[in-house]
Amino acid sequence: MKDKIFSMLGFAMKSGNVVTGESTCLIHIKKNVVHLVIVAEDASENTKKLFKNKAAHRNIPYRIYGSKSSLGENIGKSDRATIAIKDRGFARKLIEYIDGR
């Protein structure tokens, strides 16, 4: 299942539907153009809390998944603690895979 999730993240990145980094993700969340927020398991508690609250406030699904290095590696970047998905289809499929449905 991990392979499906990471390959889906790679496809989303290549299609331009991924936003990474704390400040960039926050900007896109505030613009209400994000359909899923993913935070790394090894992100700080403050980061997890911040994004959980921001996502809940805007009714955006929020998941904790993977490590910073695995998230970054699978989108072709350095370590990333936060990733936001802008496409509804990618977001729906990723939620399905992460939740194990």
N, CA, C and O atoms as CSV, one atom per row, in Angstrom:
chain,resi,resn,atom,element,x,y,z
A,1,MET,N,N,0.819,-1.189,0.000
A,1,MET,CA,C,0.000,0.000,0.000
A,1,MET,C,C,0.867,1.259,0.000
A,1,MET,O,O,0.524,2.256,-0.634
A,2,LYS,N,N,1.997,1.204,0.719
A,2,LYS,CA,C,2.891,2.371,0.759
A,2,LYS,C,C,3.340,2.758,-0.638
A,2,LYS,O,O,3.430,3.943,-0.959
A,3,ASP,N,N,3.628,1.750,-1.482
A,3,ASP,CA,C,4.063,2.033,-2.841
A,3,ASP,C,C,3.011,2.817,-3.615
A,3,ASP,O,O,3.340,3.743,-4.356
A,4,LYS,N,N,1.734,2.441,-3.439
A,4,LYS,CA,C,0.652,3.140,-4.129
A,4,LYS,C,C,0.568,4.592,-3.674
A,4,LYS,O,O,0.382,5.500,-4.484
A,5,ILE,N,N,0.706,4.794,-2.377
A,5,ILE,CA,C,0.620,6.146,-1.831
A,5,ILE,C,C,1.752,7.006,-2.358
A,5,ILE,O,O,1.528,8.126,-2.818
A,6,PHE,N,N,2.971,6.483,-2.291
A,6,PHE,CA,C,4.109,7.271,-2.731
A,6,PHE,C,C,4.116,7.492,-4.242
A,6,PHE,O,O,4.524,8.558,-4.702
A,7,SER,N,N,3.673,6.508,-5.020
A,7,SER,CA,C,3.617,6.731,-6.471
A,7,SER,C,C,2.523,7.743,-6.803
A,7,SER,O,O,2.681,8.541,-7.727
A,8,MET,N,N,1.415,7.717,-6.059
A,8,MET,CA,C,0.349,8.702,-6.262
A,8,MET,C,C,0.862,10.111,-5.948
A,8,MET,O,O,0.547,11.065,-6.659
A,9,LEU,N,N,1.656,10.233,-4.877
A,9,LEU,CA,C,2.257,11.529,-4.547
A,9,LEU,C,C,3.181,12.001,-5.673
A,9,LEU,O,O,3.192,13.182,-6.020
A,10,GLY,N,N,3.943,11.084,-6.231
A,10,GLY,CA,C,4.837,11.414,-7.345
A,10,GLY,C,C,4.065,11.908,-8.559
A,10,GLY,O,O,4.455,12.892,-9.188
A,11,PHE,N,N,2.960,11.223,-8.893
A,11,PHE,CA,C,2.131,11.646,-10.025
A,11,PHE,C,C,1.523,13.025,-9.766
A,11,PHE,O,O,1.480,13.874,-10.656
A,12,ALA,N,N,1.057,13.231,-8.541
A,12,ALA,CA,C,0.461,14.527,-8.184
A,12,ALA,C,C,1.499,15.637,-8.312
A,12,ALA,O,O,1.190,16.732,-8.782
A,13,MET,N,N,2.725,15.351,-7.894
A,13,MET,CA,C,3.796,16.341,-7.977
A,13,MET,C,C,4.105,16.683,-9.438
A,13,MET,O,O,4.243,17.853,-9.796
A,14,LYS,N,N,4.210,15.656,-10.265
A,14,LYS,CA,C,4.529,15.871,-11.674
A,14,LYS,C,C,3.437,16.660,-12.388
A,14,LYS,O,O,3.710,17.396,-13.337
A,15,SER,N,N,2.205,16.502,-11.927
A,15,SER,CA,C,1.099,17.211,-12.570
A,15,SER,C,C,0.890,18.611,-11.988
A,15,SER,O,O,-0.014,19.334,-12.408
A,16,GLY,N,N,1.727,18.986,-11.023
A,16,GLY,CA,C,1.643,20.328,-10.455
A,16,GLY,C,C,0.563,20.505,-9.406
A,16,GLY,O,O,0.112,21.624,-9.162
A,17,ASN,N,N,0.143,19.413,-8.781
A,17,ASN,CA,C,-0.936,19.480,-7.800
A,17,ASN,C,C,-0.466,19.308,-6.365
A,17,ASN,O,O,-1.270,19.016,-5.479
A,18,VAL,N,N,0.831,19.486,-6.128
A,18,VAL,CA,C,1.373,19.357,-4.783
A,18,VAL,C,C,2.028,20.670,-4.377
A,18,VAL,O,O,2.741,21.294,-5.163
A,19,VAL,N,N,1.774,21.077,-3.141
A,19,VAL,CA,C,2.419,22.243,-2.545
A,19,VAL,C,C,3.179,21.727,-1.340
A,19,VAL,O,O,2.638,20.943,-0.560
A,20,THR,N,N,4.437,22.157,-1.170
A,20,THR,CA,C,5.230,21.651,-0.055
A,20,THR,C,C,5.796,22.788,0.779
A,20,THR,O,O,5.897,23.929,0.327
A,21,GLY,N,N,6.156,22.452,1.994
A,21,GLY,CA,C,6.748,23.435,2.889
A,21,GLY,C,C,5.681,24.120,3.724
A,21,GLY,O,O,4.561,24.350,3.269
A,22,GLU,N,N,6.050,24.435,4.939
A,22,GLU,CA,C,5.096,24.968,5.900
A,22,GLU,C,C,4.425,26.261,5.444
A,22,GLU,O,O,3.197,26.344,5.421
A,23,SER,N,N,5.210,27.258,5.084
A,23,SER,CA,C,4.623,28.563,4.737
A,23,SER,C,C,3.807,28.487,3.447
A,23,SER,O,O,2.730,29.078,3.367
A,24,THR,N,N,4.297,27.780,2.449
A,24,THR,CA,C,3.573,27.652,1.185
A,24,THR,C,C,2.250,26.906,1.375
A,24,THR,O,O,1.227,27.283,0.803
A,25,CYS,N,N,2.284,25.856,2.178
A,25,CYS,CA,C,1.056,25.112,2.451
A,25,CYS,C,C,0.041,25.995,3.180
A,25,CYS,O,O,-1.148,25.970,2.862
A,26,LEU,N,N,0.509,26.771,4.153
A,26,LEU,CA,C,-0.400,27.661,4.888
A,26,LEU,C,C,-1.059,28.685,3.962
A,26,LEU,O,O,-2.252,28.960,4.083
A,27,ILE,N,N,-0.286,29.238,3.049
A,27,ILE,CA,C,-0.836,30.209,2.087
A,27,ILE,C,C,-1.940,29.563,1.252
A,27,ILE,O,O,-3.008,30.148,1.068
A,28,HIS,N,N,-1.681,28.355,0.746
A,28,HIS,CA,C,-2.668,27.674,-0.095
A,28,HIS,C,C,-3.883,27.206,0.708
A,28,HIS,O,O,-4.993,27.165,0.177
A,29,ILE,N,N,-3.687,26.857,1.963
A,29,ILE,CA,C,-4.819,26.495,2.819
A,29,ILE,C,C,-5.721,27.722,3.004
A,29,ILE,O,O,-6.945,27.619,2.922
A,30,LYS,N,N,-5.106,28.876,3.252
A,30,LYS,CA,C,-5.879,30.107,3.435
A,30,LYS,C,C,-6.616,30.511,2.160
A,30,LYS,O,O,-7.699,31.091,2.232
A,31,LYS,N,N,-6.040,30.210,0.995
A,31,LYS,CA,C,-6.701,30.491,-0.285
A,31,LYS,C,C,-7.831,29.501,-0.561
A,31,LYS,O,O,-8.619,29.691,-1.487
A,32,ASN,N,N,-7.904,28.446,0.246
A,32,ASN,CA,C,-8.931,27.405,0.128
A,32,ASN,C,C,-8.844,26.639,-1.198
A,32,ASN,O,O,-9.869,26.320,-1.801
A,33,VAL,N,N,-7.626,26.348,-1.647
A,33,VAL,CA,C,-7.426,25.596,-2.887
A,33,VAL,C,C,-6.827,24.213,-2.629
A,33,VAL,O,O,-6.407,23.525,-3.560
A,34,VAL,N,N,-6.792,23.819,-1.369
A,34,VAL,CA,C,-6.189,22.548,-0.975
A,34,VAL,C,C,-7.291,21.561,-0.587
A,34,VAL,O,O,-8.275,21.934,0.051
A,35,HIS,N,N,-7.111,20.290,-0.983
A,35,HIS,CA,C,-8.115,19.271,-0.680
A,35,HIS,C,C,-7.605,18.196,0.272
A,35,HIS,O,O,-8.374,17.334,0.696
A,36,LEU,N,N,-6.330,18.235,0.612
A,36,LEU,CA,C,-5.754,17.293,1.582
A,36,LEU,C,C,-4.448,17.867,2.111
A,36,LEU,O,O,-3.650,18.423,1.358
A,37,VAL,N,N,-4.243,17.724,3.415
A,37,VAL,CA,C,-2.988,18.120,4.046
A,37,VAL,C,C,-2.364,16.869,4.638
A,37,VAL,O,O,-3.012,16.146,5.395
A,38,ILE,N,N,-1.105,16.612,4.294
A,38,ILE,CA,C,-0.362,15.474,4.842
A,38,ILE,C,C,0.819,16.021,5.626
A,38,ILE,O,O,1.596,16.831,5.119
A,39,VAL,N,N,0.945,15.569,6.873
A,39,VAL,CA,C,2.054,15.977,7.731
A,39,VAL,C,C,2.850,14.723,8.083
A,39,VAL,O,O,2.270,13.678,8.378
A,40,ALA,N,N,4.160,14.825,8.051
A,40,ALA,CA,C,5.034,13.692,8.353
A,40,ALA,C,C,4.897,13.272,9.815
A,40,ALA,O,O,4.672,14.099,10.699
A,41,GLU,N,N,5.039,11.973,10.046
A,41,GLU,CA,C,4.958,11.435,11.410
A,41,GLU,C,C,6.036,12.013,12.316
A,41,GLU,O,O,5.816,12.188,13.514
A,42,ASP,N,N,7.204,12.310,11.744
A,42,ASP,CA,C,8.306,12.830,12.554
A,42,ASP,C,C,8.375,14.359,12.549
A,42,ASP,O,O,9.395,14.937,12.926
A,43,ALA,N,N,7.300,15.008,12.125
A,43,ALA,CA,C,7.230,16.480,12.220
A,43,ALA,C,C,7.053,16.850,13.687
A,43,ALA,O,O,6.627,16.021,14.491
A,44,SER,N,N,7.379,18.091,14.035
A,44,SER,CA,C,7.249,18.522,15.431
A,44,SER,C,C,5.775,18.550,15.838
A,44,SER,O,O,4.886,18.665,14.995
A,45,GLU,N,N,5.539,18.443,17.129
A,45,GLU,CA,C,4.172,18.486,17.647
A,45,GLU,C,C,3.503,19.818,17.314
A,45,GLU,O,O,2.302,19.864,17.045
A,46,ASN,N,N,4.281,20.900,17.334
A,46,ASN,CA,C,3.734,22.218,16.984
A,46,ASN,C,C,3.253,22.245,15.535
A,46,ASN,O,O,2.192,22.799,15.246
A,47,THR,N,N,4.016,21.659,14.632
A,47,THR,CA,C,3.632,21.607,13.222
A,47,THR,C,C,2.369,20.784,13.048
A,47,THR,O,O,1.448,21.194,12.341
A,48,LYS,N,N,2.322,19.627,13.687
A,48,LYS,CA,C,1.133,18.767,13.593
A,48,LYS,C,C,-0.105,19.507,14.096
A,48,LYS,O,O,-1.159,19.474,13.460
A,49,LYS,N,N,0.030,20.166,15.231
A,49,LYS,CA,C,-1.104,20.880,15.826
A,49,LYS,C,C,-1.540,22.041,14.939
A,49,LYS,O,O,-2.734,22.234,14.710
A,50,LEU,N,N,-0.578,22.815,14.437
A,50,LEU,CA,C,-0.876,23.957,13.575
A,50,LEU,C,C,-1.683,23.526,12.359
A,50,LEU,O,O,-2.728,24.107,12.063
A,51,PHE,N,N,-1.198,22.503,11.652
A,51,PHE,CA,C,-1.875,22.081,10.429
A,51,PHE,C,C,-3.184,21.363,10.707
A,51,PHE,O,O,-4.119,21.450,9.912
A,52,LYS,N,N,-3.260,20.664,11.811
A,52,LYS,CA,C,-4.525,20.022,12.179
A,52,LYS,C,C,-5.591,21.095,12.410
A,52,LYS,O,O,-6.719,20.962,11.936
A,53,ASN,N,N,-5.238,22.150,13.131
A,53,ASN,CA,C,-6.180,23.230,13.408
A,53,ASN,C,C,-6.560,24.006,12.153
A,53,ASN,O,O,-7.736,24.295,11.934
A,54,LYS,N,N,-5.575,24.341,11.331
A,54,LYS,CA,C,-5.850,25.094,10.097
A,54,LYS,C,C,-6.736,24.280,9.151
A,54,LYS,O,O,-7.670,24.814,8.553
A,55,ALA,N,N,-6.440,22.989,9.022
A,55,ALA,CA,C,-7.230,22.123,8.144
A,55,ALA,C,C,-8.654,21.961,8.681
A,55,ALA,O,O,-9.617,22.028,7.917
A,56,ALA,N,N,-8.787,21.751,9.979
A,56,ALA,CA,C,-10.115,21.596,10.578
A,56,ALA,C,C,-10.942,22.867,10.403
A,56,ALA,O,O,-12.137,22.800,10.114
A,57,HIS,N,N,-10.311,24.010,10.577
A,57,HIS,CA,C,-11.003,25.293,10.438
A,57,HIS,C,C,-11.593,25.469,9.036
A,57,HIS,O,O,-12.663,26.058,8.877
A,58,ARG,N,N,-10.897,24.962,8.032
A,58,ARG,CA,C,-11.343,25.111,6.644
A,58,ARG,C,C,-12.002,23.846,6.101
A,58,ARG,O,O,-12.281,23.762,4.905
A,59,ASN,N,N,-12.250,22.871,6.958
A,59,ASN,CA,C,-12.890,21.610,6.552
A,59,ASN,C,C,-12.077,20.845,5.504
A,59,ASN,O,O,-12.642,20.288,4.563
A,60,ILE,N,N,-10.775,20.821,5.666
A,60,ILE,CA,C,-9.867,20.126,4.752
A,60,ILE,C,C,-9.406,18.841,5.434
A,60,ILE,O,O,-8.988,18.880,6.591
A,61,PRO,N,N,-9.476,17.695,4.738
A,61,PRO,CA,C,-8.976,16.452,5.334
A,61,PRO,C,C,-7.495,16.579,5.691
A,61,PRO,O,O,-6.719,17.228,4.989
A,62,TYR,N,N,-7.130,15.942,6.797
A,62,TYR,CA,C,-5.778,16.035,7.346
A,62,TYR,C,C,-5.311,14.634,7.702
A,62,TYR,O,O,-6.038,13.892,8.363
A,63,ARG,N,N,-4.125,14.262,7.283
A,63,ARG,CA,C,-3.583,12.946,7.616
A,63,ARG,C,C,-2.129,13.085,8.048
A,63,ARG,O,O,-1.402,13.953,7.566
A,64,ILE,N,N,-1.721,12.215,8.965
A,64,ILE,CA,C,-0.311,12.100,9.356
A,64,ILE,C,C,0.189,10.828,8.697
A,64,ILE,O,O,-0.350,9.745,8.927
A,65,TYR,N,N,1.237,10.967,7.864
A,65,TYR,CA,C,1.707,9.801,7.129
A,65,TYR,C,C,3.169,9.956,6.739
A,65,TYR,O,O,3.608,11.041,6.357
A,66,GLY,N,N,3.920,8.863,6.838
A,66,GLY,CA,C,5.304,8.813,6.364
A,66,GLY,C,C,6.261,9.675,7.167
A,66,GLY,O,O,5.867,10.387,8.090
A,67,SER,N,N,7.508,9.593,6.797
A,67,SER,CA,C,8.542,10.403,7.440
A,67,SER,C,C,8.865,11.592,6.540
A,67,SER,O,O,8.498,11.611,5.365
A,68,LYS,N,N,9.546,12.569,7.094
A,68,LYS,CA,C,9.949,13.743,6.305
A,68,LYS,C,C,10.761,13.315,5.090
A,68,LYS,O,O,10.535,13.790,3.977
A,69,SER,N,N,11.710,12.410,5.317
A,69,SER,CA,C,12.586,11.993,4.218
A,69,SER,C,C,11.822,11.209,3.151
A,69,SER,O,O,12.065,11.405,1.960
A,70,SER,N,N,10.906,10.326,3.551
A,70,SER,CA,C,10.161,9.543,2.552
A,70,SER,C,C,9.200,10.429,1.763
A,70,SER,O,O,9.037,10.239,0.557
A,71,LEU,N,N,8.565,11.387,2.422
A,71,LEU,CA,C,7.675,12.308,1.702
A,71,LEU,C,C,8.471,13.136,0.698
A,71,LEU,O,O,8.079,13.255,-0.463
A,72,GLY,N,N,9.578,13.701,1.142
A,72,GLY,CA,C,10.406,14.507,0.248
A,72,GLY,C,C,10.971,13.710,-0.909
A,72,GLY,O,O,10.946,14.159,-2.055
A,73,GLU,N,N,11.477,12.536,-0.608
A,73,GLU,CA,C,12.100,11.682,-1.615
A,73,GLU,C,C,11.119,11.306,-2.721
A,73,GLU,O,O,11.482,11.280,-3.897
A,74,ASN,N,N,9.882,11.017,-2.345
A,74,ASN,CA,C,8.902,10.552,-3.322
A,74,ASN,C,C,8.275,11.655,-4.160
A,74,ASN,O,O,7.538,11.374,-5.105
A,75,ILE,N,N,8.557,12.895,-3.826
A,75,ILE,CA,C,8.116,13.995,-4.687
A,75,ILE,C,C,9.308,14.677,-5.346
A,75,ILE,O,O,9.160,15.702,-6.012
A,76,GLY,N,N,10.490,14.098,-5.155
A,76,GLY,CA,C,11.685,14.620,-5.808
A,76,GLY,C,C,12.266,15.862,-5.143
A,76,GLY,O,O,12.891,16.690,-5.806
A,77,LYS,N,N,12.064,15.990,-3.850
A,77,LYS,CA,C,12.566,17.150,-3.099
A,77,LYS,C,C,13.369,16.659,-1.896
A,77,LYS,O,O,13.485,15.457,-1.656
A,78,SER,N,N,13.920,17.613,-1.148
A,78,SER,CA,C,14.572,17.255,0.107
A,78,SER,C,C,13.481,16.974,1.153
A,78,SER,O,O,12.293,16.994,0.832
A,79,ASP,N,N,13.880,16.717,2.383
A,79,ASP,CA,C,12.914,16.378,3.439
A,79,ASP,C,C,11.795,17.414,3.520
A,79,ASP,O,O,12.047,18.619,3.482
A,80,ARG,N,N,10.561,16.934,3.631
A,80,ARG,CA,C,9.389,17.810,3.739
A,80,ARG,C,C,8.509,17.332,4.887
A,80,ARG,O,O,8.168,16.152,4.964
A,81,ALA,N,N,8.146,18.241,5.771
A,81,ALA,CA,C,7.271,17.903,6.896
A,81,ALA,C,C,5.804,18.036,6.509
A,81,ALA,O,O,4.950,17.343,7.062
A,82,THR,N,N,5.506,18.925,5.560
A,82,THR,CA,C,4.114,19.145,5.165
A,82,THR,C,C,3.963,19.138,3.649
A,82,THR,O,O,4.797,19.656,2.906
A,83,ILE,N,N,2.857,18.527,3.225
A,83,ILE,CA,C,2.506,18.471,1.807
A,83,ILE,C,C,1.017,18.758,1.710
A,83,ILE,O,O,0.234,18.255,2.516
A,84,ALA,N,N,0.624,19.550,0.746
A,84,ALA,CA,C,-0.790,19.817,0.503
A,84,ALA,C,C,-1.113,19.424,-0.940
A,84,ALA,O,O,-0.344,19.701,-1.861
A,85,ILE,N,N,-2.257,18.780,-1.114
A,85,ILE,CA,C,-2.694,18.324,-2.429
A,85,ILE,C,C,-3.795,19.252,-2.934
A,85,ILE,O,O,-4.789,19.476,-2.244
A,86,LYS,N,N,-3.613,19.792,-4.143
A,86,LYS,CA,C,-4.564,20.760,-4.687
A,86,LYS,C,C,-5.659,20.121,-5.541
A,86,LYS,O,O,-6.692,20.752,-5.768
A,87,ASP,N,N,-5.469,18.906,-6.016
A,87,ASP,CA,C,-6.446,18.255,-6.879
A,87,ASP,C,C,-7.371,17.349,-6.076
A,87,ASP,O,O,-6.911,16.529,-5.281
A,88,ARG,N,N,-8.665,17.498,-6.285
A,88,ARG,CA,C,-9.661,16.723,-5.526
A,88,ARG,C,C,-9.539,15.216,-5.780
A,88,ARG,O,O,-9.675,14.421,-4.849
A,89,GLY,N,N,-9.286,14.824,-7.020
A,89,GLY,CA,C,-9.171,13.403,-7.359
A,89,GLY,C,C,-7.970,12.748,-6.685
A,89,GLY,O,O,-8.092,11.672,-6.099
A,90,PHE,N,N,-6.821,13.394,-6.769
A,90,PHE,CA,C,-5.630,12.877,-6.090
A,90,PHE,C,C,-5.867,12.804,-4.584
A,90,PHE,O,O,-5.504,11.823,-3.936
A,91,ALA,N,N,-6.475,13.844,-4.040
A,91,ALA,CA,C,-6.724,13.891,-2.592
A,91,ALA,C,C,-7.634,12.744,-2.166
A,91,ALA,O,O,-7.359,12.068,-1.175
A,92,ARG,N,N,-8.703,12.526,-2.901
A,92,ARG,CA,C,-9.656,11.458,-2.561
A,92,ARG,C,C,-8.974,10.093,-2.597
A,92,ARG,O,O,-9.179,9.272,-1.703
A,93,LYS,N,N,-8.164,9.848,-3.630
A,93,LYS,CA,C,-7.482,8.556,-3.770
A,93,LYS,C,C,-6.436,8.371,-2.670
A,93,LYS,O,O,-6.308,7.282,-2.109
A,94,LEU,N,N,-5.693,9.428,-2.362
A,94,LEU,CA,C,-4.684,9.336,-1.299
A,94,LEU,C,C,-5.330,9.057,0.058
A,94,LEU,O,O,-4.809,8.260,0.838
A,95,ILE,N,N,-6.449,9.702,0.343
A,95,ILE,CA,C,-7.159,9.448,1.601
A,95,ILE,C,C,-7.587,7.988,1.657
A,95,ILE,O,O,-7.456,7.334,2.692
A,96,GLU,N,N,-8.092,7.489,0.551
A,96,GLU,CA,C,-8.526,6.096,0.468
A,96,GLU,C,C,-7.360,5.144,0.767
A,96,GLU,O,O,-7.501,4.197,1.541
A,97,TYR,N,N,-6.207,5.411,0.142
A,97,TYR,CA,C,-5.040,4.557,0.355
A,97,TYR,C,C,-4.485,4.680,1.769
A,97,TYR,O,O,-4.159,3.671,2.394
A,98,ILE,N,N,-4.375,5.900,2.280
A,98,ILE,CA,C,-3.822,6.104,3.616
A,98,ILE,C,C,-4.710,5.460,4.682
A,98,ILE,O,O,-4.213,4.852,5.630
A,99,ASP,N,N,-6.027,5.599,4.518
A,99,ASP,CA,C,-6.953,5.017,5.493
A,99,ASP,C,C,-7.101,3.511,5.320
A,99,ASP,O,O,-7.712,2.846,6.157
A,100,GLY,N,N,-6.544,2.968,4.233
A,100,GLY,CA,C,-6.550,1.519,4.030
A,100,GLY,C,C,-7.880,0.959,3.550
A,100,GLY,O,O,-8.205,-0.194,3.831
A,101,ARG,N,N,-8.632,1.748,2.846
A,101,ARG,CA,C,-9.934,1.266,2.339
A,101,ARG,C,C,-9.786,0.550,1.045
A,101,ARG,O,O,-10.776,0.082,0.482
